[in-house]
Amino acid sequence: MSDAPSKARIIKLLLLITLPLYILDQISKWWVVMNFKLPFVIHEGERYGVPEDTRPVIEGVFNLVRRHNQGVAFGIGNGTTWAPVVFLFVLIIALIGITYFWKKGAFSGPAKWSAPLLISGILGNLTDRLFQGFWLEPYKDSSFLERLSQGYVVDFLDFKIPGFEKIMPSSGGHWPAFNVADSCITTAAVLLFVTALLEGRKEYKEKKSK
């Protein structure tokens, strides 16, 4: 484990990496919410919205969409009553944990960039889960807790990947839609994986040289 980063370094990384990416994530999501039609929402037996507002950017390859994800990757937990609450607390716990271990110097090598990326990604999706439910028109007269429980993450980047339909036929070849926050989290995960490989290789060489 490396020495813990200084307070000044942490603040610098938060300002240079976390904050700009968080702002980009929120601006892009709110642009989608304000300009794309509401996806299907069922409230008190009434159906609101449209099947999906899809706008091709590169025909057959890349689209902009508006999808509400109350669950996690691949839509796990979507449409359930427990997912918005459970995953809201999961994100809060993850944010606290990452901040704690970052201050303790747990991120080293390429992974030193993963902490600010993880924080921006988690904050972006956490903000969605806290506030997006309050903007759902069908729930405008509902209680505070009910509107909070309708929180969702805005996904809008839709790519079609050759051969993916063979792995997941129901996808039609489309990778699950994602957003800027998801990209930050994925990049951080890759950096953590690469760091683990490099450290494992270093330990192997040291043992072999003895």
C-alpha positions as CSV (number, residue, x, y, z in Angstrom):
1,M,0.0,0.0,0.0
2,S,1.4,3.4,-0.9
3,D,1.5,6.4,1.3
4,A,-1.7,8.2,1.7
5,P,-2.1,11.1,-0.8
6,S,-2.0,14.6,0.7
7,K,-5.1,16.7,1.2
8,A,-3.9,19.1,-1.4
9,R,-3.5,16.4,-4.0
10,I,-6.9,14.9,-3.3
11,I,-8.5,18.3,-3.7
12,K,-6.6,18.9,-6.9
13,L,-7.8,15.6,-8.4
14,L,-11.4,16.2,-7.3
15,L,-11.3,19.6,-9.0
16,L,-9.5,18.5,-12.2
17,I,-11.2,15.1,-12.8
18,T,-14.2,14.5,-10.5
19,L,-16.0,17.8,-10.8
20,P,-15.8,18.3,-14.6
21,L,-16.9,14.7,-15.3
22,Y,-19.7,15.0,-12.7
23,I,-20.9,18.3,-14.4
24,L,-20.7,16.7,-17.9
25,D,-22.7,13.7,-16.6
26,Q,-25.5,15.8,-15.2
27,I,-25.7,18.3,-18.1
28,S,-25.9,15.4,-20.6
29,K,-28.6,13.6,-18.6
30,W,-30.7,16.7,-18.0
31,W,-30.4,17.5,-21.7
32,V,-31.9,14.1,-22.5
33,V,-34.6,14.4,-19.9
34,M,-35.6,17.9,-21.2
35,N,-35.5,17.0,-24.9
36,F,-36.6,13.3,-25.2
37,K,-40.0,11.9,-24.6
38,L,-40.8,10.1,-21.3
39,P,-40.4,6.3,-21.5
40,F,-43.3,4.1,-20.4
41,V,-44.3,4.8,-16.8
42,I,-47.3,3.1,-15.2
43,H,-48.9,4.9,-12.2
44,E,-52.2,3.9,-10.6
45,G,-53.2,1.8,-13.6
46,E,-52.5,4.6,-16.1
47,R,-49.7,4.3,-18.7
48,Y,-47.7,7.4,-19.6
49,G,-45.0,8.0,-22.1
50,V,-43.8,6.3,-25.3
51,P,-42.1,2.9,-25.9
52,E,-38.8,4.6,-26.6
53,D,-37.6,7.9,-28.1
54,T,-34.6,6.8,-30.2
55,R,-32.5,9.2,-32.3
56,P,-29.9,7.7,-34.6
57,V,-26.4,9.4,-34.6
58,I,-24.6,6.8,-36.7
59,E,-27.3,4.6,-38.4
60,G,-27.2,1.0,-37.2
61,V,-24.2,1.7,-34.8
62,F,-24.9,4.5,-32.3
63,N,-28.2,6.1,-31.1
64,L,-29.2,8.5,-28.4
65,V,-32.1,7.2,-26.3
66,R,-33.8,7.9,-23.0
67,R,-34.0,5.0,-20.7
68,H,-34.8,4.9,-17.0
69,N,-32.7,2.4,-15.1
70,Q,-33.9,1.7,-11.5
71,G,-31.6,-1.3,-11.2
72,V,-28.0,-1.9,-12.1
73,A,-26.1,-3.2,-15.1
74,F,-28.2,-5.0,-17.7
75,G,-31.4,-3.7,-16.1
76,I,-31.2,-6.0,-13.1
77,G,-33.9,-4.9,-10.6
78,N,-35.6,-2.6,-13.1
79,G,-39.3,-2.2,-12.4
80,T,-39.1,-3.5,-8.8
81,T,-40.1,-1.5,-5.7
82,W,-37.0,-2.4,-3.8
83,A,-34.3,-1.6,-6.4
84,P,-34.4,2.3,-6.2
85,V,-34.0,2.2,-2.4
86,V,-31.5,-0.6,-2.1
87,F,-29.2,0.7,-4.9
88,L,-29.4,4.2,-3.5
89,F,-27.9,3.0,-0.2
90,V,-25.4,0.8,-2.1
91,L,-24.1,3.9,-3.9
92,I,-23.8,5.9,-0.6
93,I,-21.9,3.1,1.1
94,A,-19.6,2.7,-1.9
95,L,-18.9,6.4,-2.0
96,I,-18.0,6.4,1.7
97,G,-15.8,3.3,1.3
98,I,-13.9,4.6,-1.7
99,T,-13.3,8.0,0.0
100,Y,-12.0,6.3,3.1
101,F,-9.6,3.9,1.3
102,W,-8.4,6.7,-1.0
103,K,-7.4,8.8,2.0
104,K,-5.6,5.8,3.4
105,G,-3.5,5.4,0.2
106,A,-5.1,2.2,-1.1
107,F,-4.9,3.3,-4.7
108,S,-1.5,3.1,-6.3
109,G,0.0,2.8,-9.8
110,P,-2.5,3.4,-12.6
111,A,-5.3,2.9,-10.0
112,K,-4.4,6.3,-8.5
113,W,-6.7,7.8,-11.2
114,S,-9.5,5.3,-10.4
115,A,-10.6,7.0,-7.1
116,P,-11.6,10.4,-8.6
117,L,-13.2,8.6,-11.5
118,L,-15.2,6.3,-9.2
119,I,-16.3,9.2,-7.1
120,S,-17.5,11.2,-10.2
121,G,-19.4,8.2,-11.5
122,I,-21.0,7.3,-8.2
123,L,-22.0,10.9,-7.5
124,G,-23.5,11.2,-10.9
125,N,-25.7,8.1,-10.6
126,L,-26.5,8.9,-6.9
127,T,-27.7,12.3,-7.9
128,D,-30.1,10.7,-10.4
129,R,-31.5,8.3,-7.9
130,L,-32.1,11.1,-5.4
131,F,-33.7,13.7,-7.7
132,Q,-35.0,12.3,-11.0
133,G,-38.0,10.7,-9.4
134,F,-39.3,14.1,-8.4
135,W,-39.5,15.2,-12.0
136,L,-41.7,12.4,-13.2
137,E,-45.0,14.1,-14.2
138,P,-47.2,11.1,-13.3
139,Y,-45.9,11.3,-9.7
140,K,-46.2,15.0,-9.2
141,D,-49.0,14.7,-6.6
142,S,-47.5,11.7,-4.8
143,S,-45.8,11.7,-1.4
144,F,-42.2,12.6,-0.9
145,L,-41.2,9.1,-0.1
146,E,-43.0,7.7,-3.1
147,R,-41.4,10.2,-5.4
148,L,-38.0,9.4,-3.9
149,S,-38.6,5.7,-4.4
150,Q,-39.1,6.3,-8.1
151,G,-35.5,7.5,-8.5
152,Y,-33.7,6.2,-11.6
153,V,-30.5,6.6,-13.5
154,V,-30.7,8.2,-16.9
155,D,-29.1,6.1,-19.6
156,F,-28.8,7.5,-23.1
157,L,-25.8,6.1,-25.0
158,D,-26.9,3.2,-27.1
159,F,-24.4,1.2,-29.2
160,K,-25.0,-1.8,-31.4
161,I,-22.2,-4.3,-31.2
162,P,-21.6,-7.0,-33.9
163,G,-22.2,-10.4,-32.6
164,F,-23.6,-9.3,-29.2
165,E,-27.1,-10.7,-30.2
166,K,-25.5,-14.2,-30.1
167,I,-24.5,-13.7,-26.5
168,M,-27.8,-12.0,-25.5
169,P,-30.5,-12.6,-28.1
170,S,-33.1,-10.4,-26.5
171,S,-30.7,-7.4,-26.9
172,G,-31.0,-7.3,-30.6
173,G,-27.3,-6.7,-30.7
174,H,-27.5,-3.5,-28.6
175,W,-25.2,-3.2,-25.6
176,P,-27.2,-1.9,-22.5
177,A,-27.5,1.8,-22.7
178,F,-25.2,3.8,-20.4
179,N,-24.1,7.3,-19.5
180,V,-21.0,9.4,-18.6
181,A,-21.0,8.2,-15.0
182,D,-21.1,4.6,-16.1
183,S,-18.1,5.3,-18.4
184,C,-16.2,6.8,-15.4
185,I,-16.9,3.7,-13.3
186,T,-15.9,1.3,-16.1
187,T,-12.7,3.1,-16.8
188,A,-11.8,3.1,-13.1
189,A,-12.5,-0.7,-13.0
190,V,-10.1,-1.2,-15.9
191,L,-7.4,0.8,-14.1
192,L,-7.9,-1.2,-11.0
193,F,-7.6,-4.5,-13.0
194,V,-4.5,-3.3,-14.8
195,T,-2.9,-2.3,-11.5
196,A,-3.6,-5.7,-10.0
197,L,-2.0,-7.4,-13.0
198,L,1.1,-5.2,-12.8
199,E,1.5,-5.7,-9.1
200,G,1.0,-9.4,-9.5
201,R,3.6,-9.5,-12.2
202,K,6.0,-7.5,-10.0
203,E,5.5,-9.9,-7.0
204,Y,6.1,-12.9,-9.3
205,K,9.4,-11.5,-10.6
206,E,10.6,-10.7,-7.1
207,K,9.8,-14.2,-5.9
208,K,11.5,-15.7,-9.0
209,S,14.6,-13.6,-8.5
210,K,15.1,-14.8,-4.9
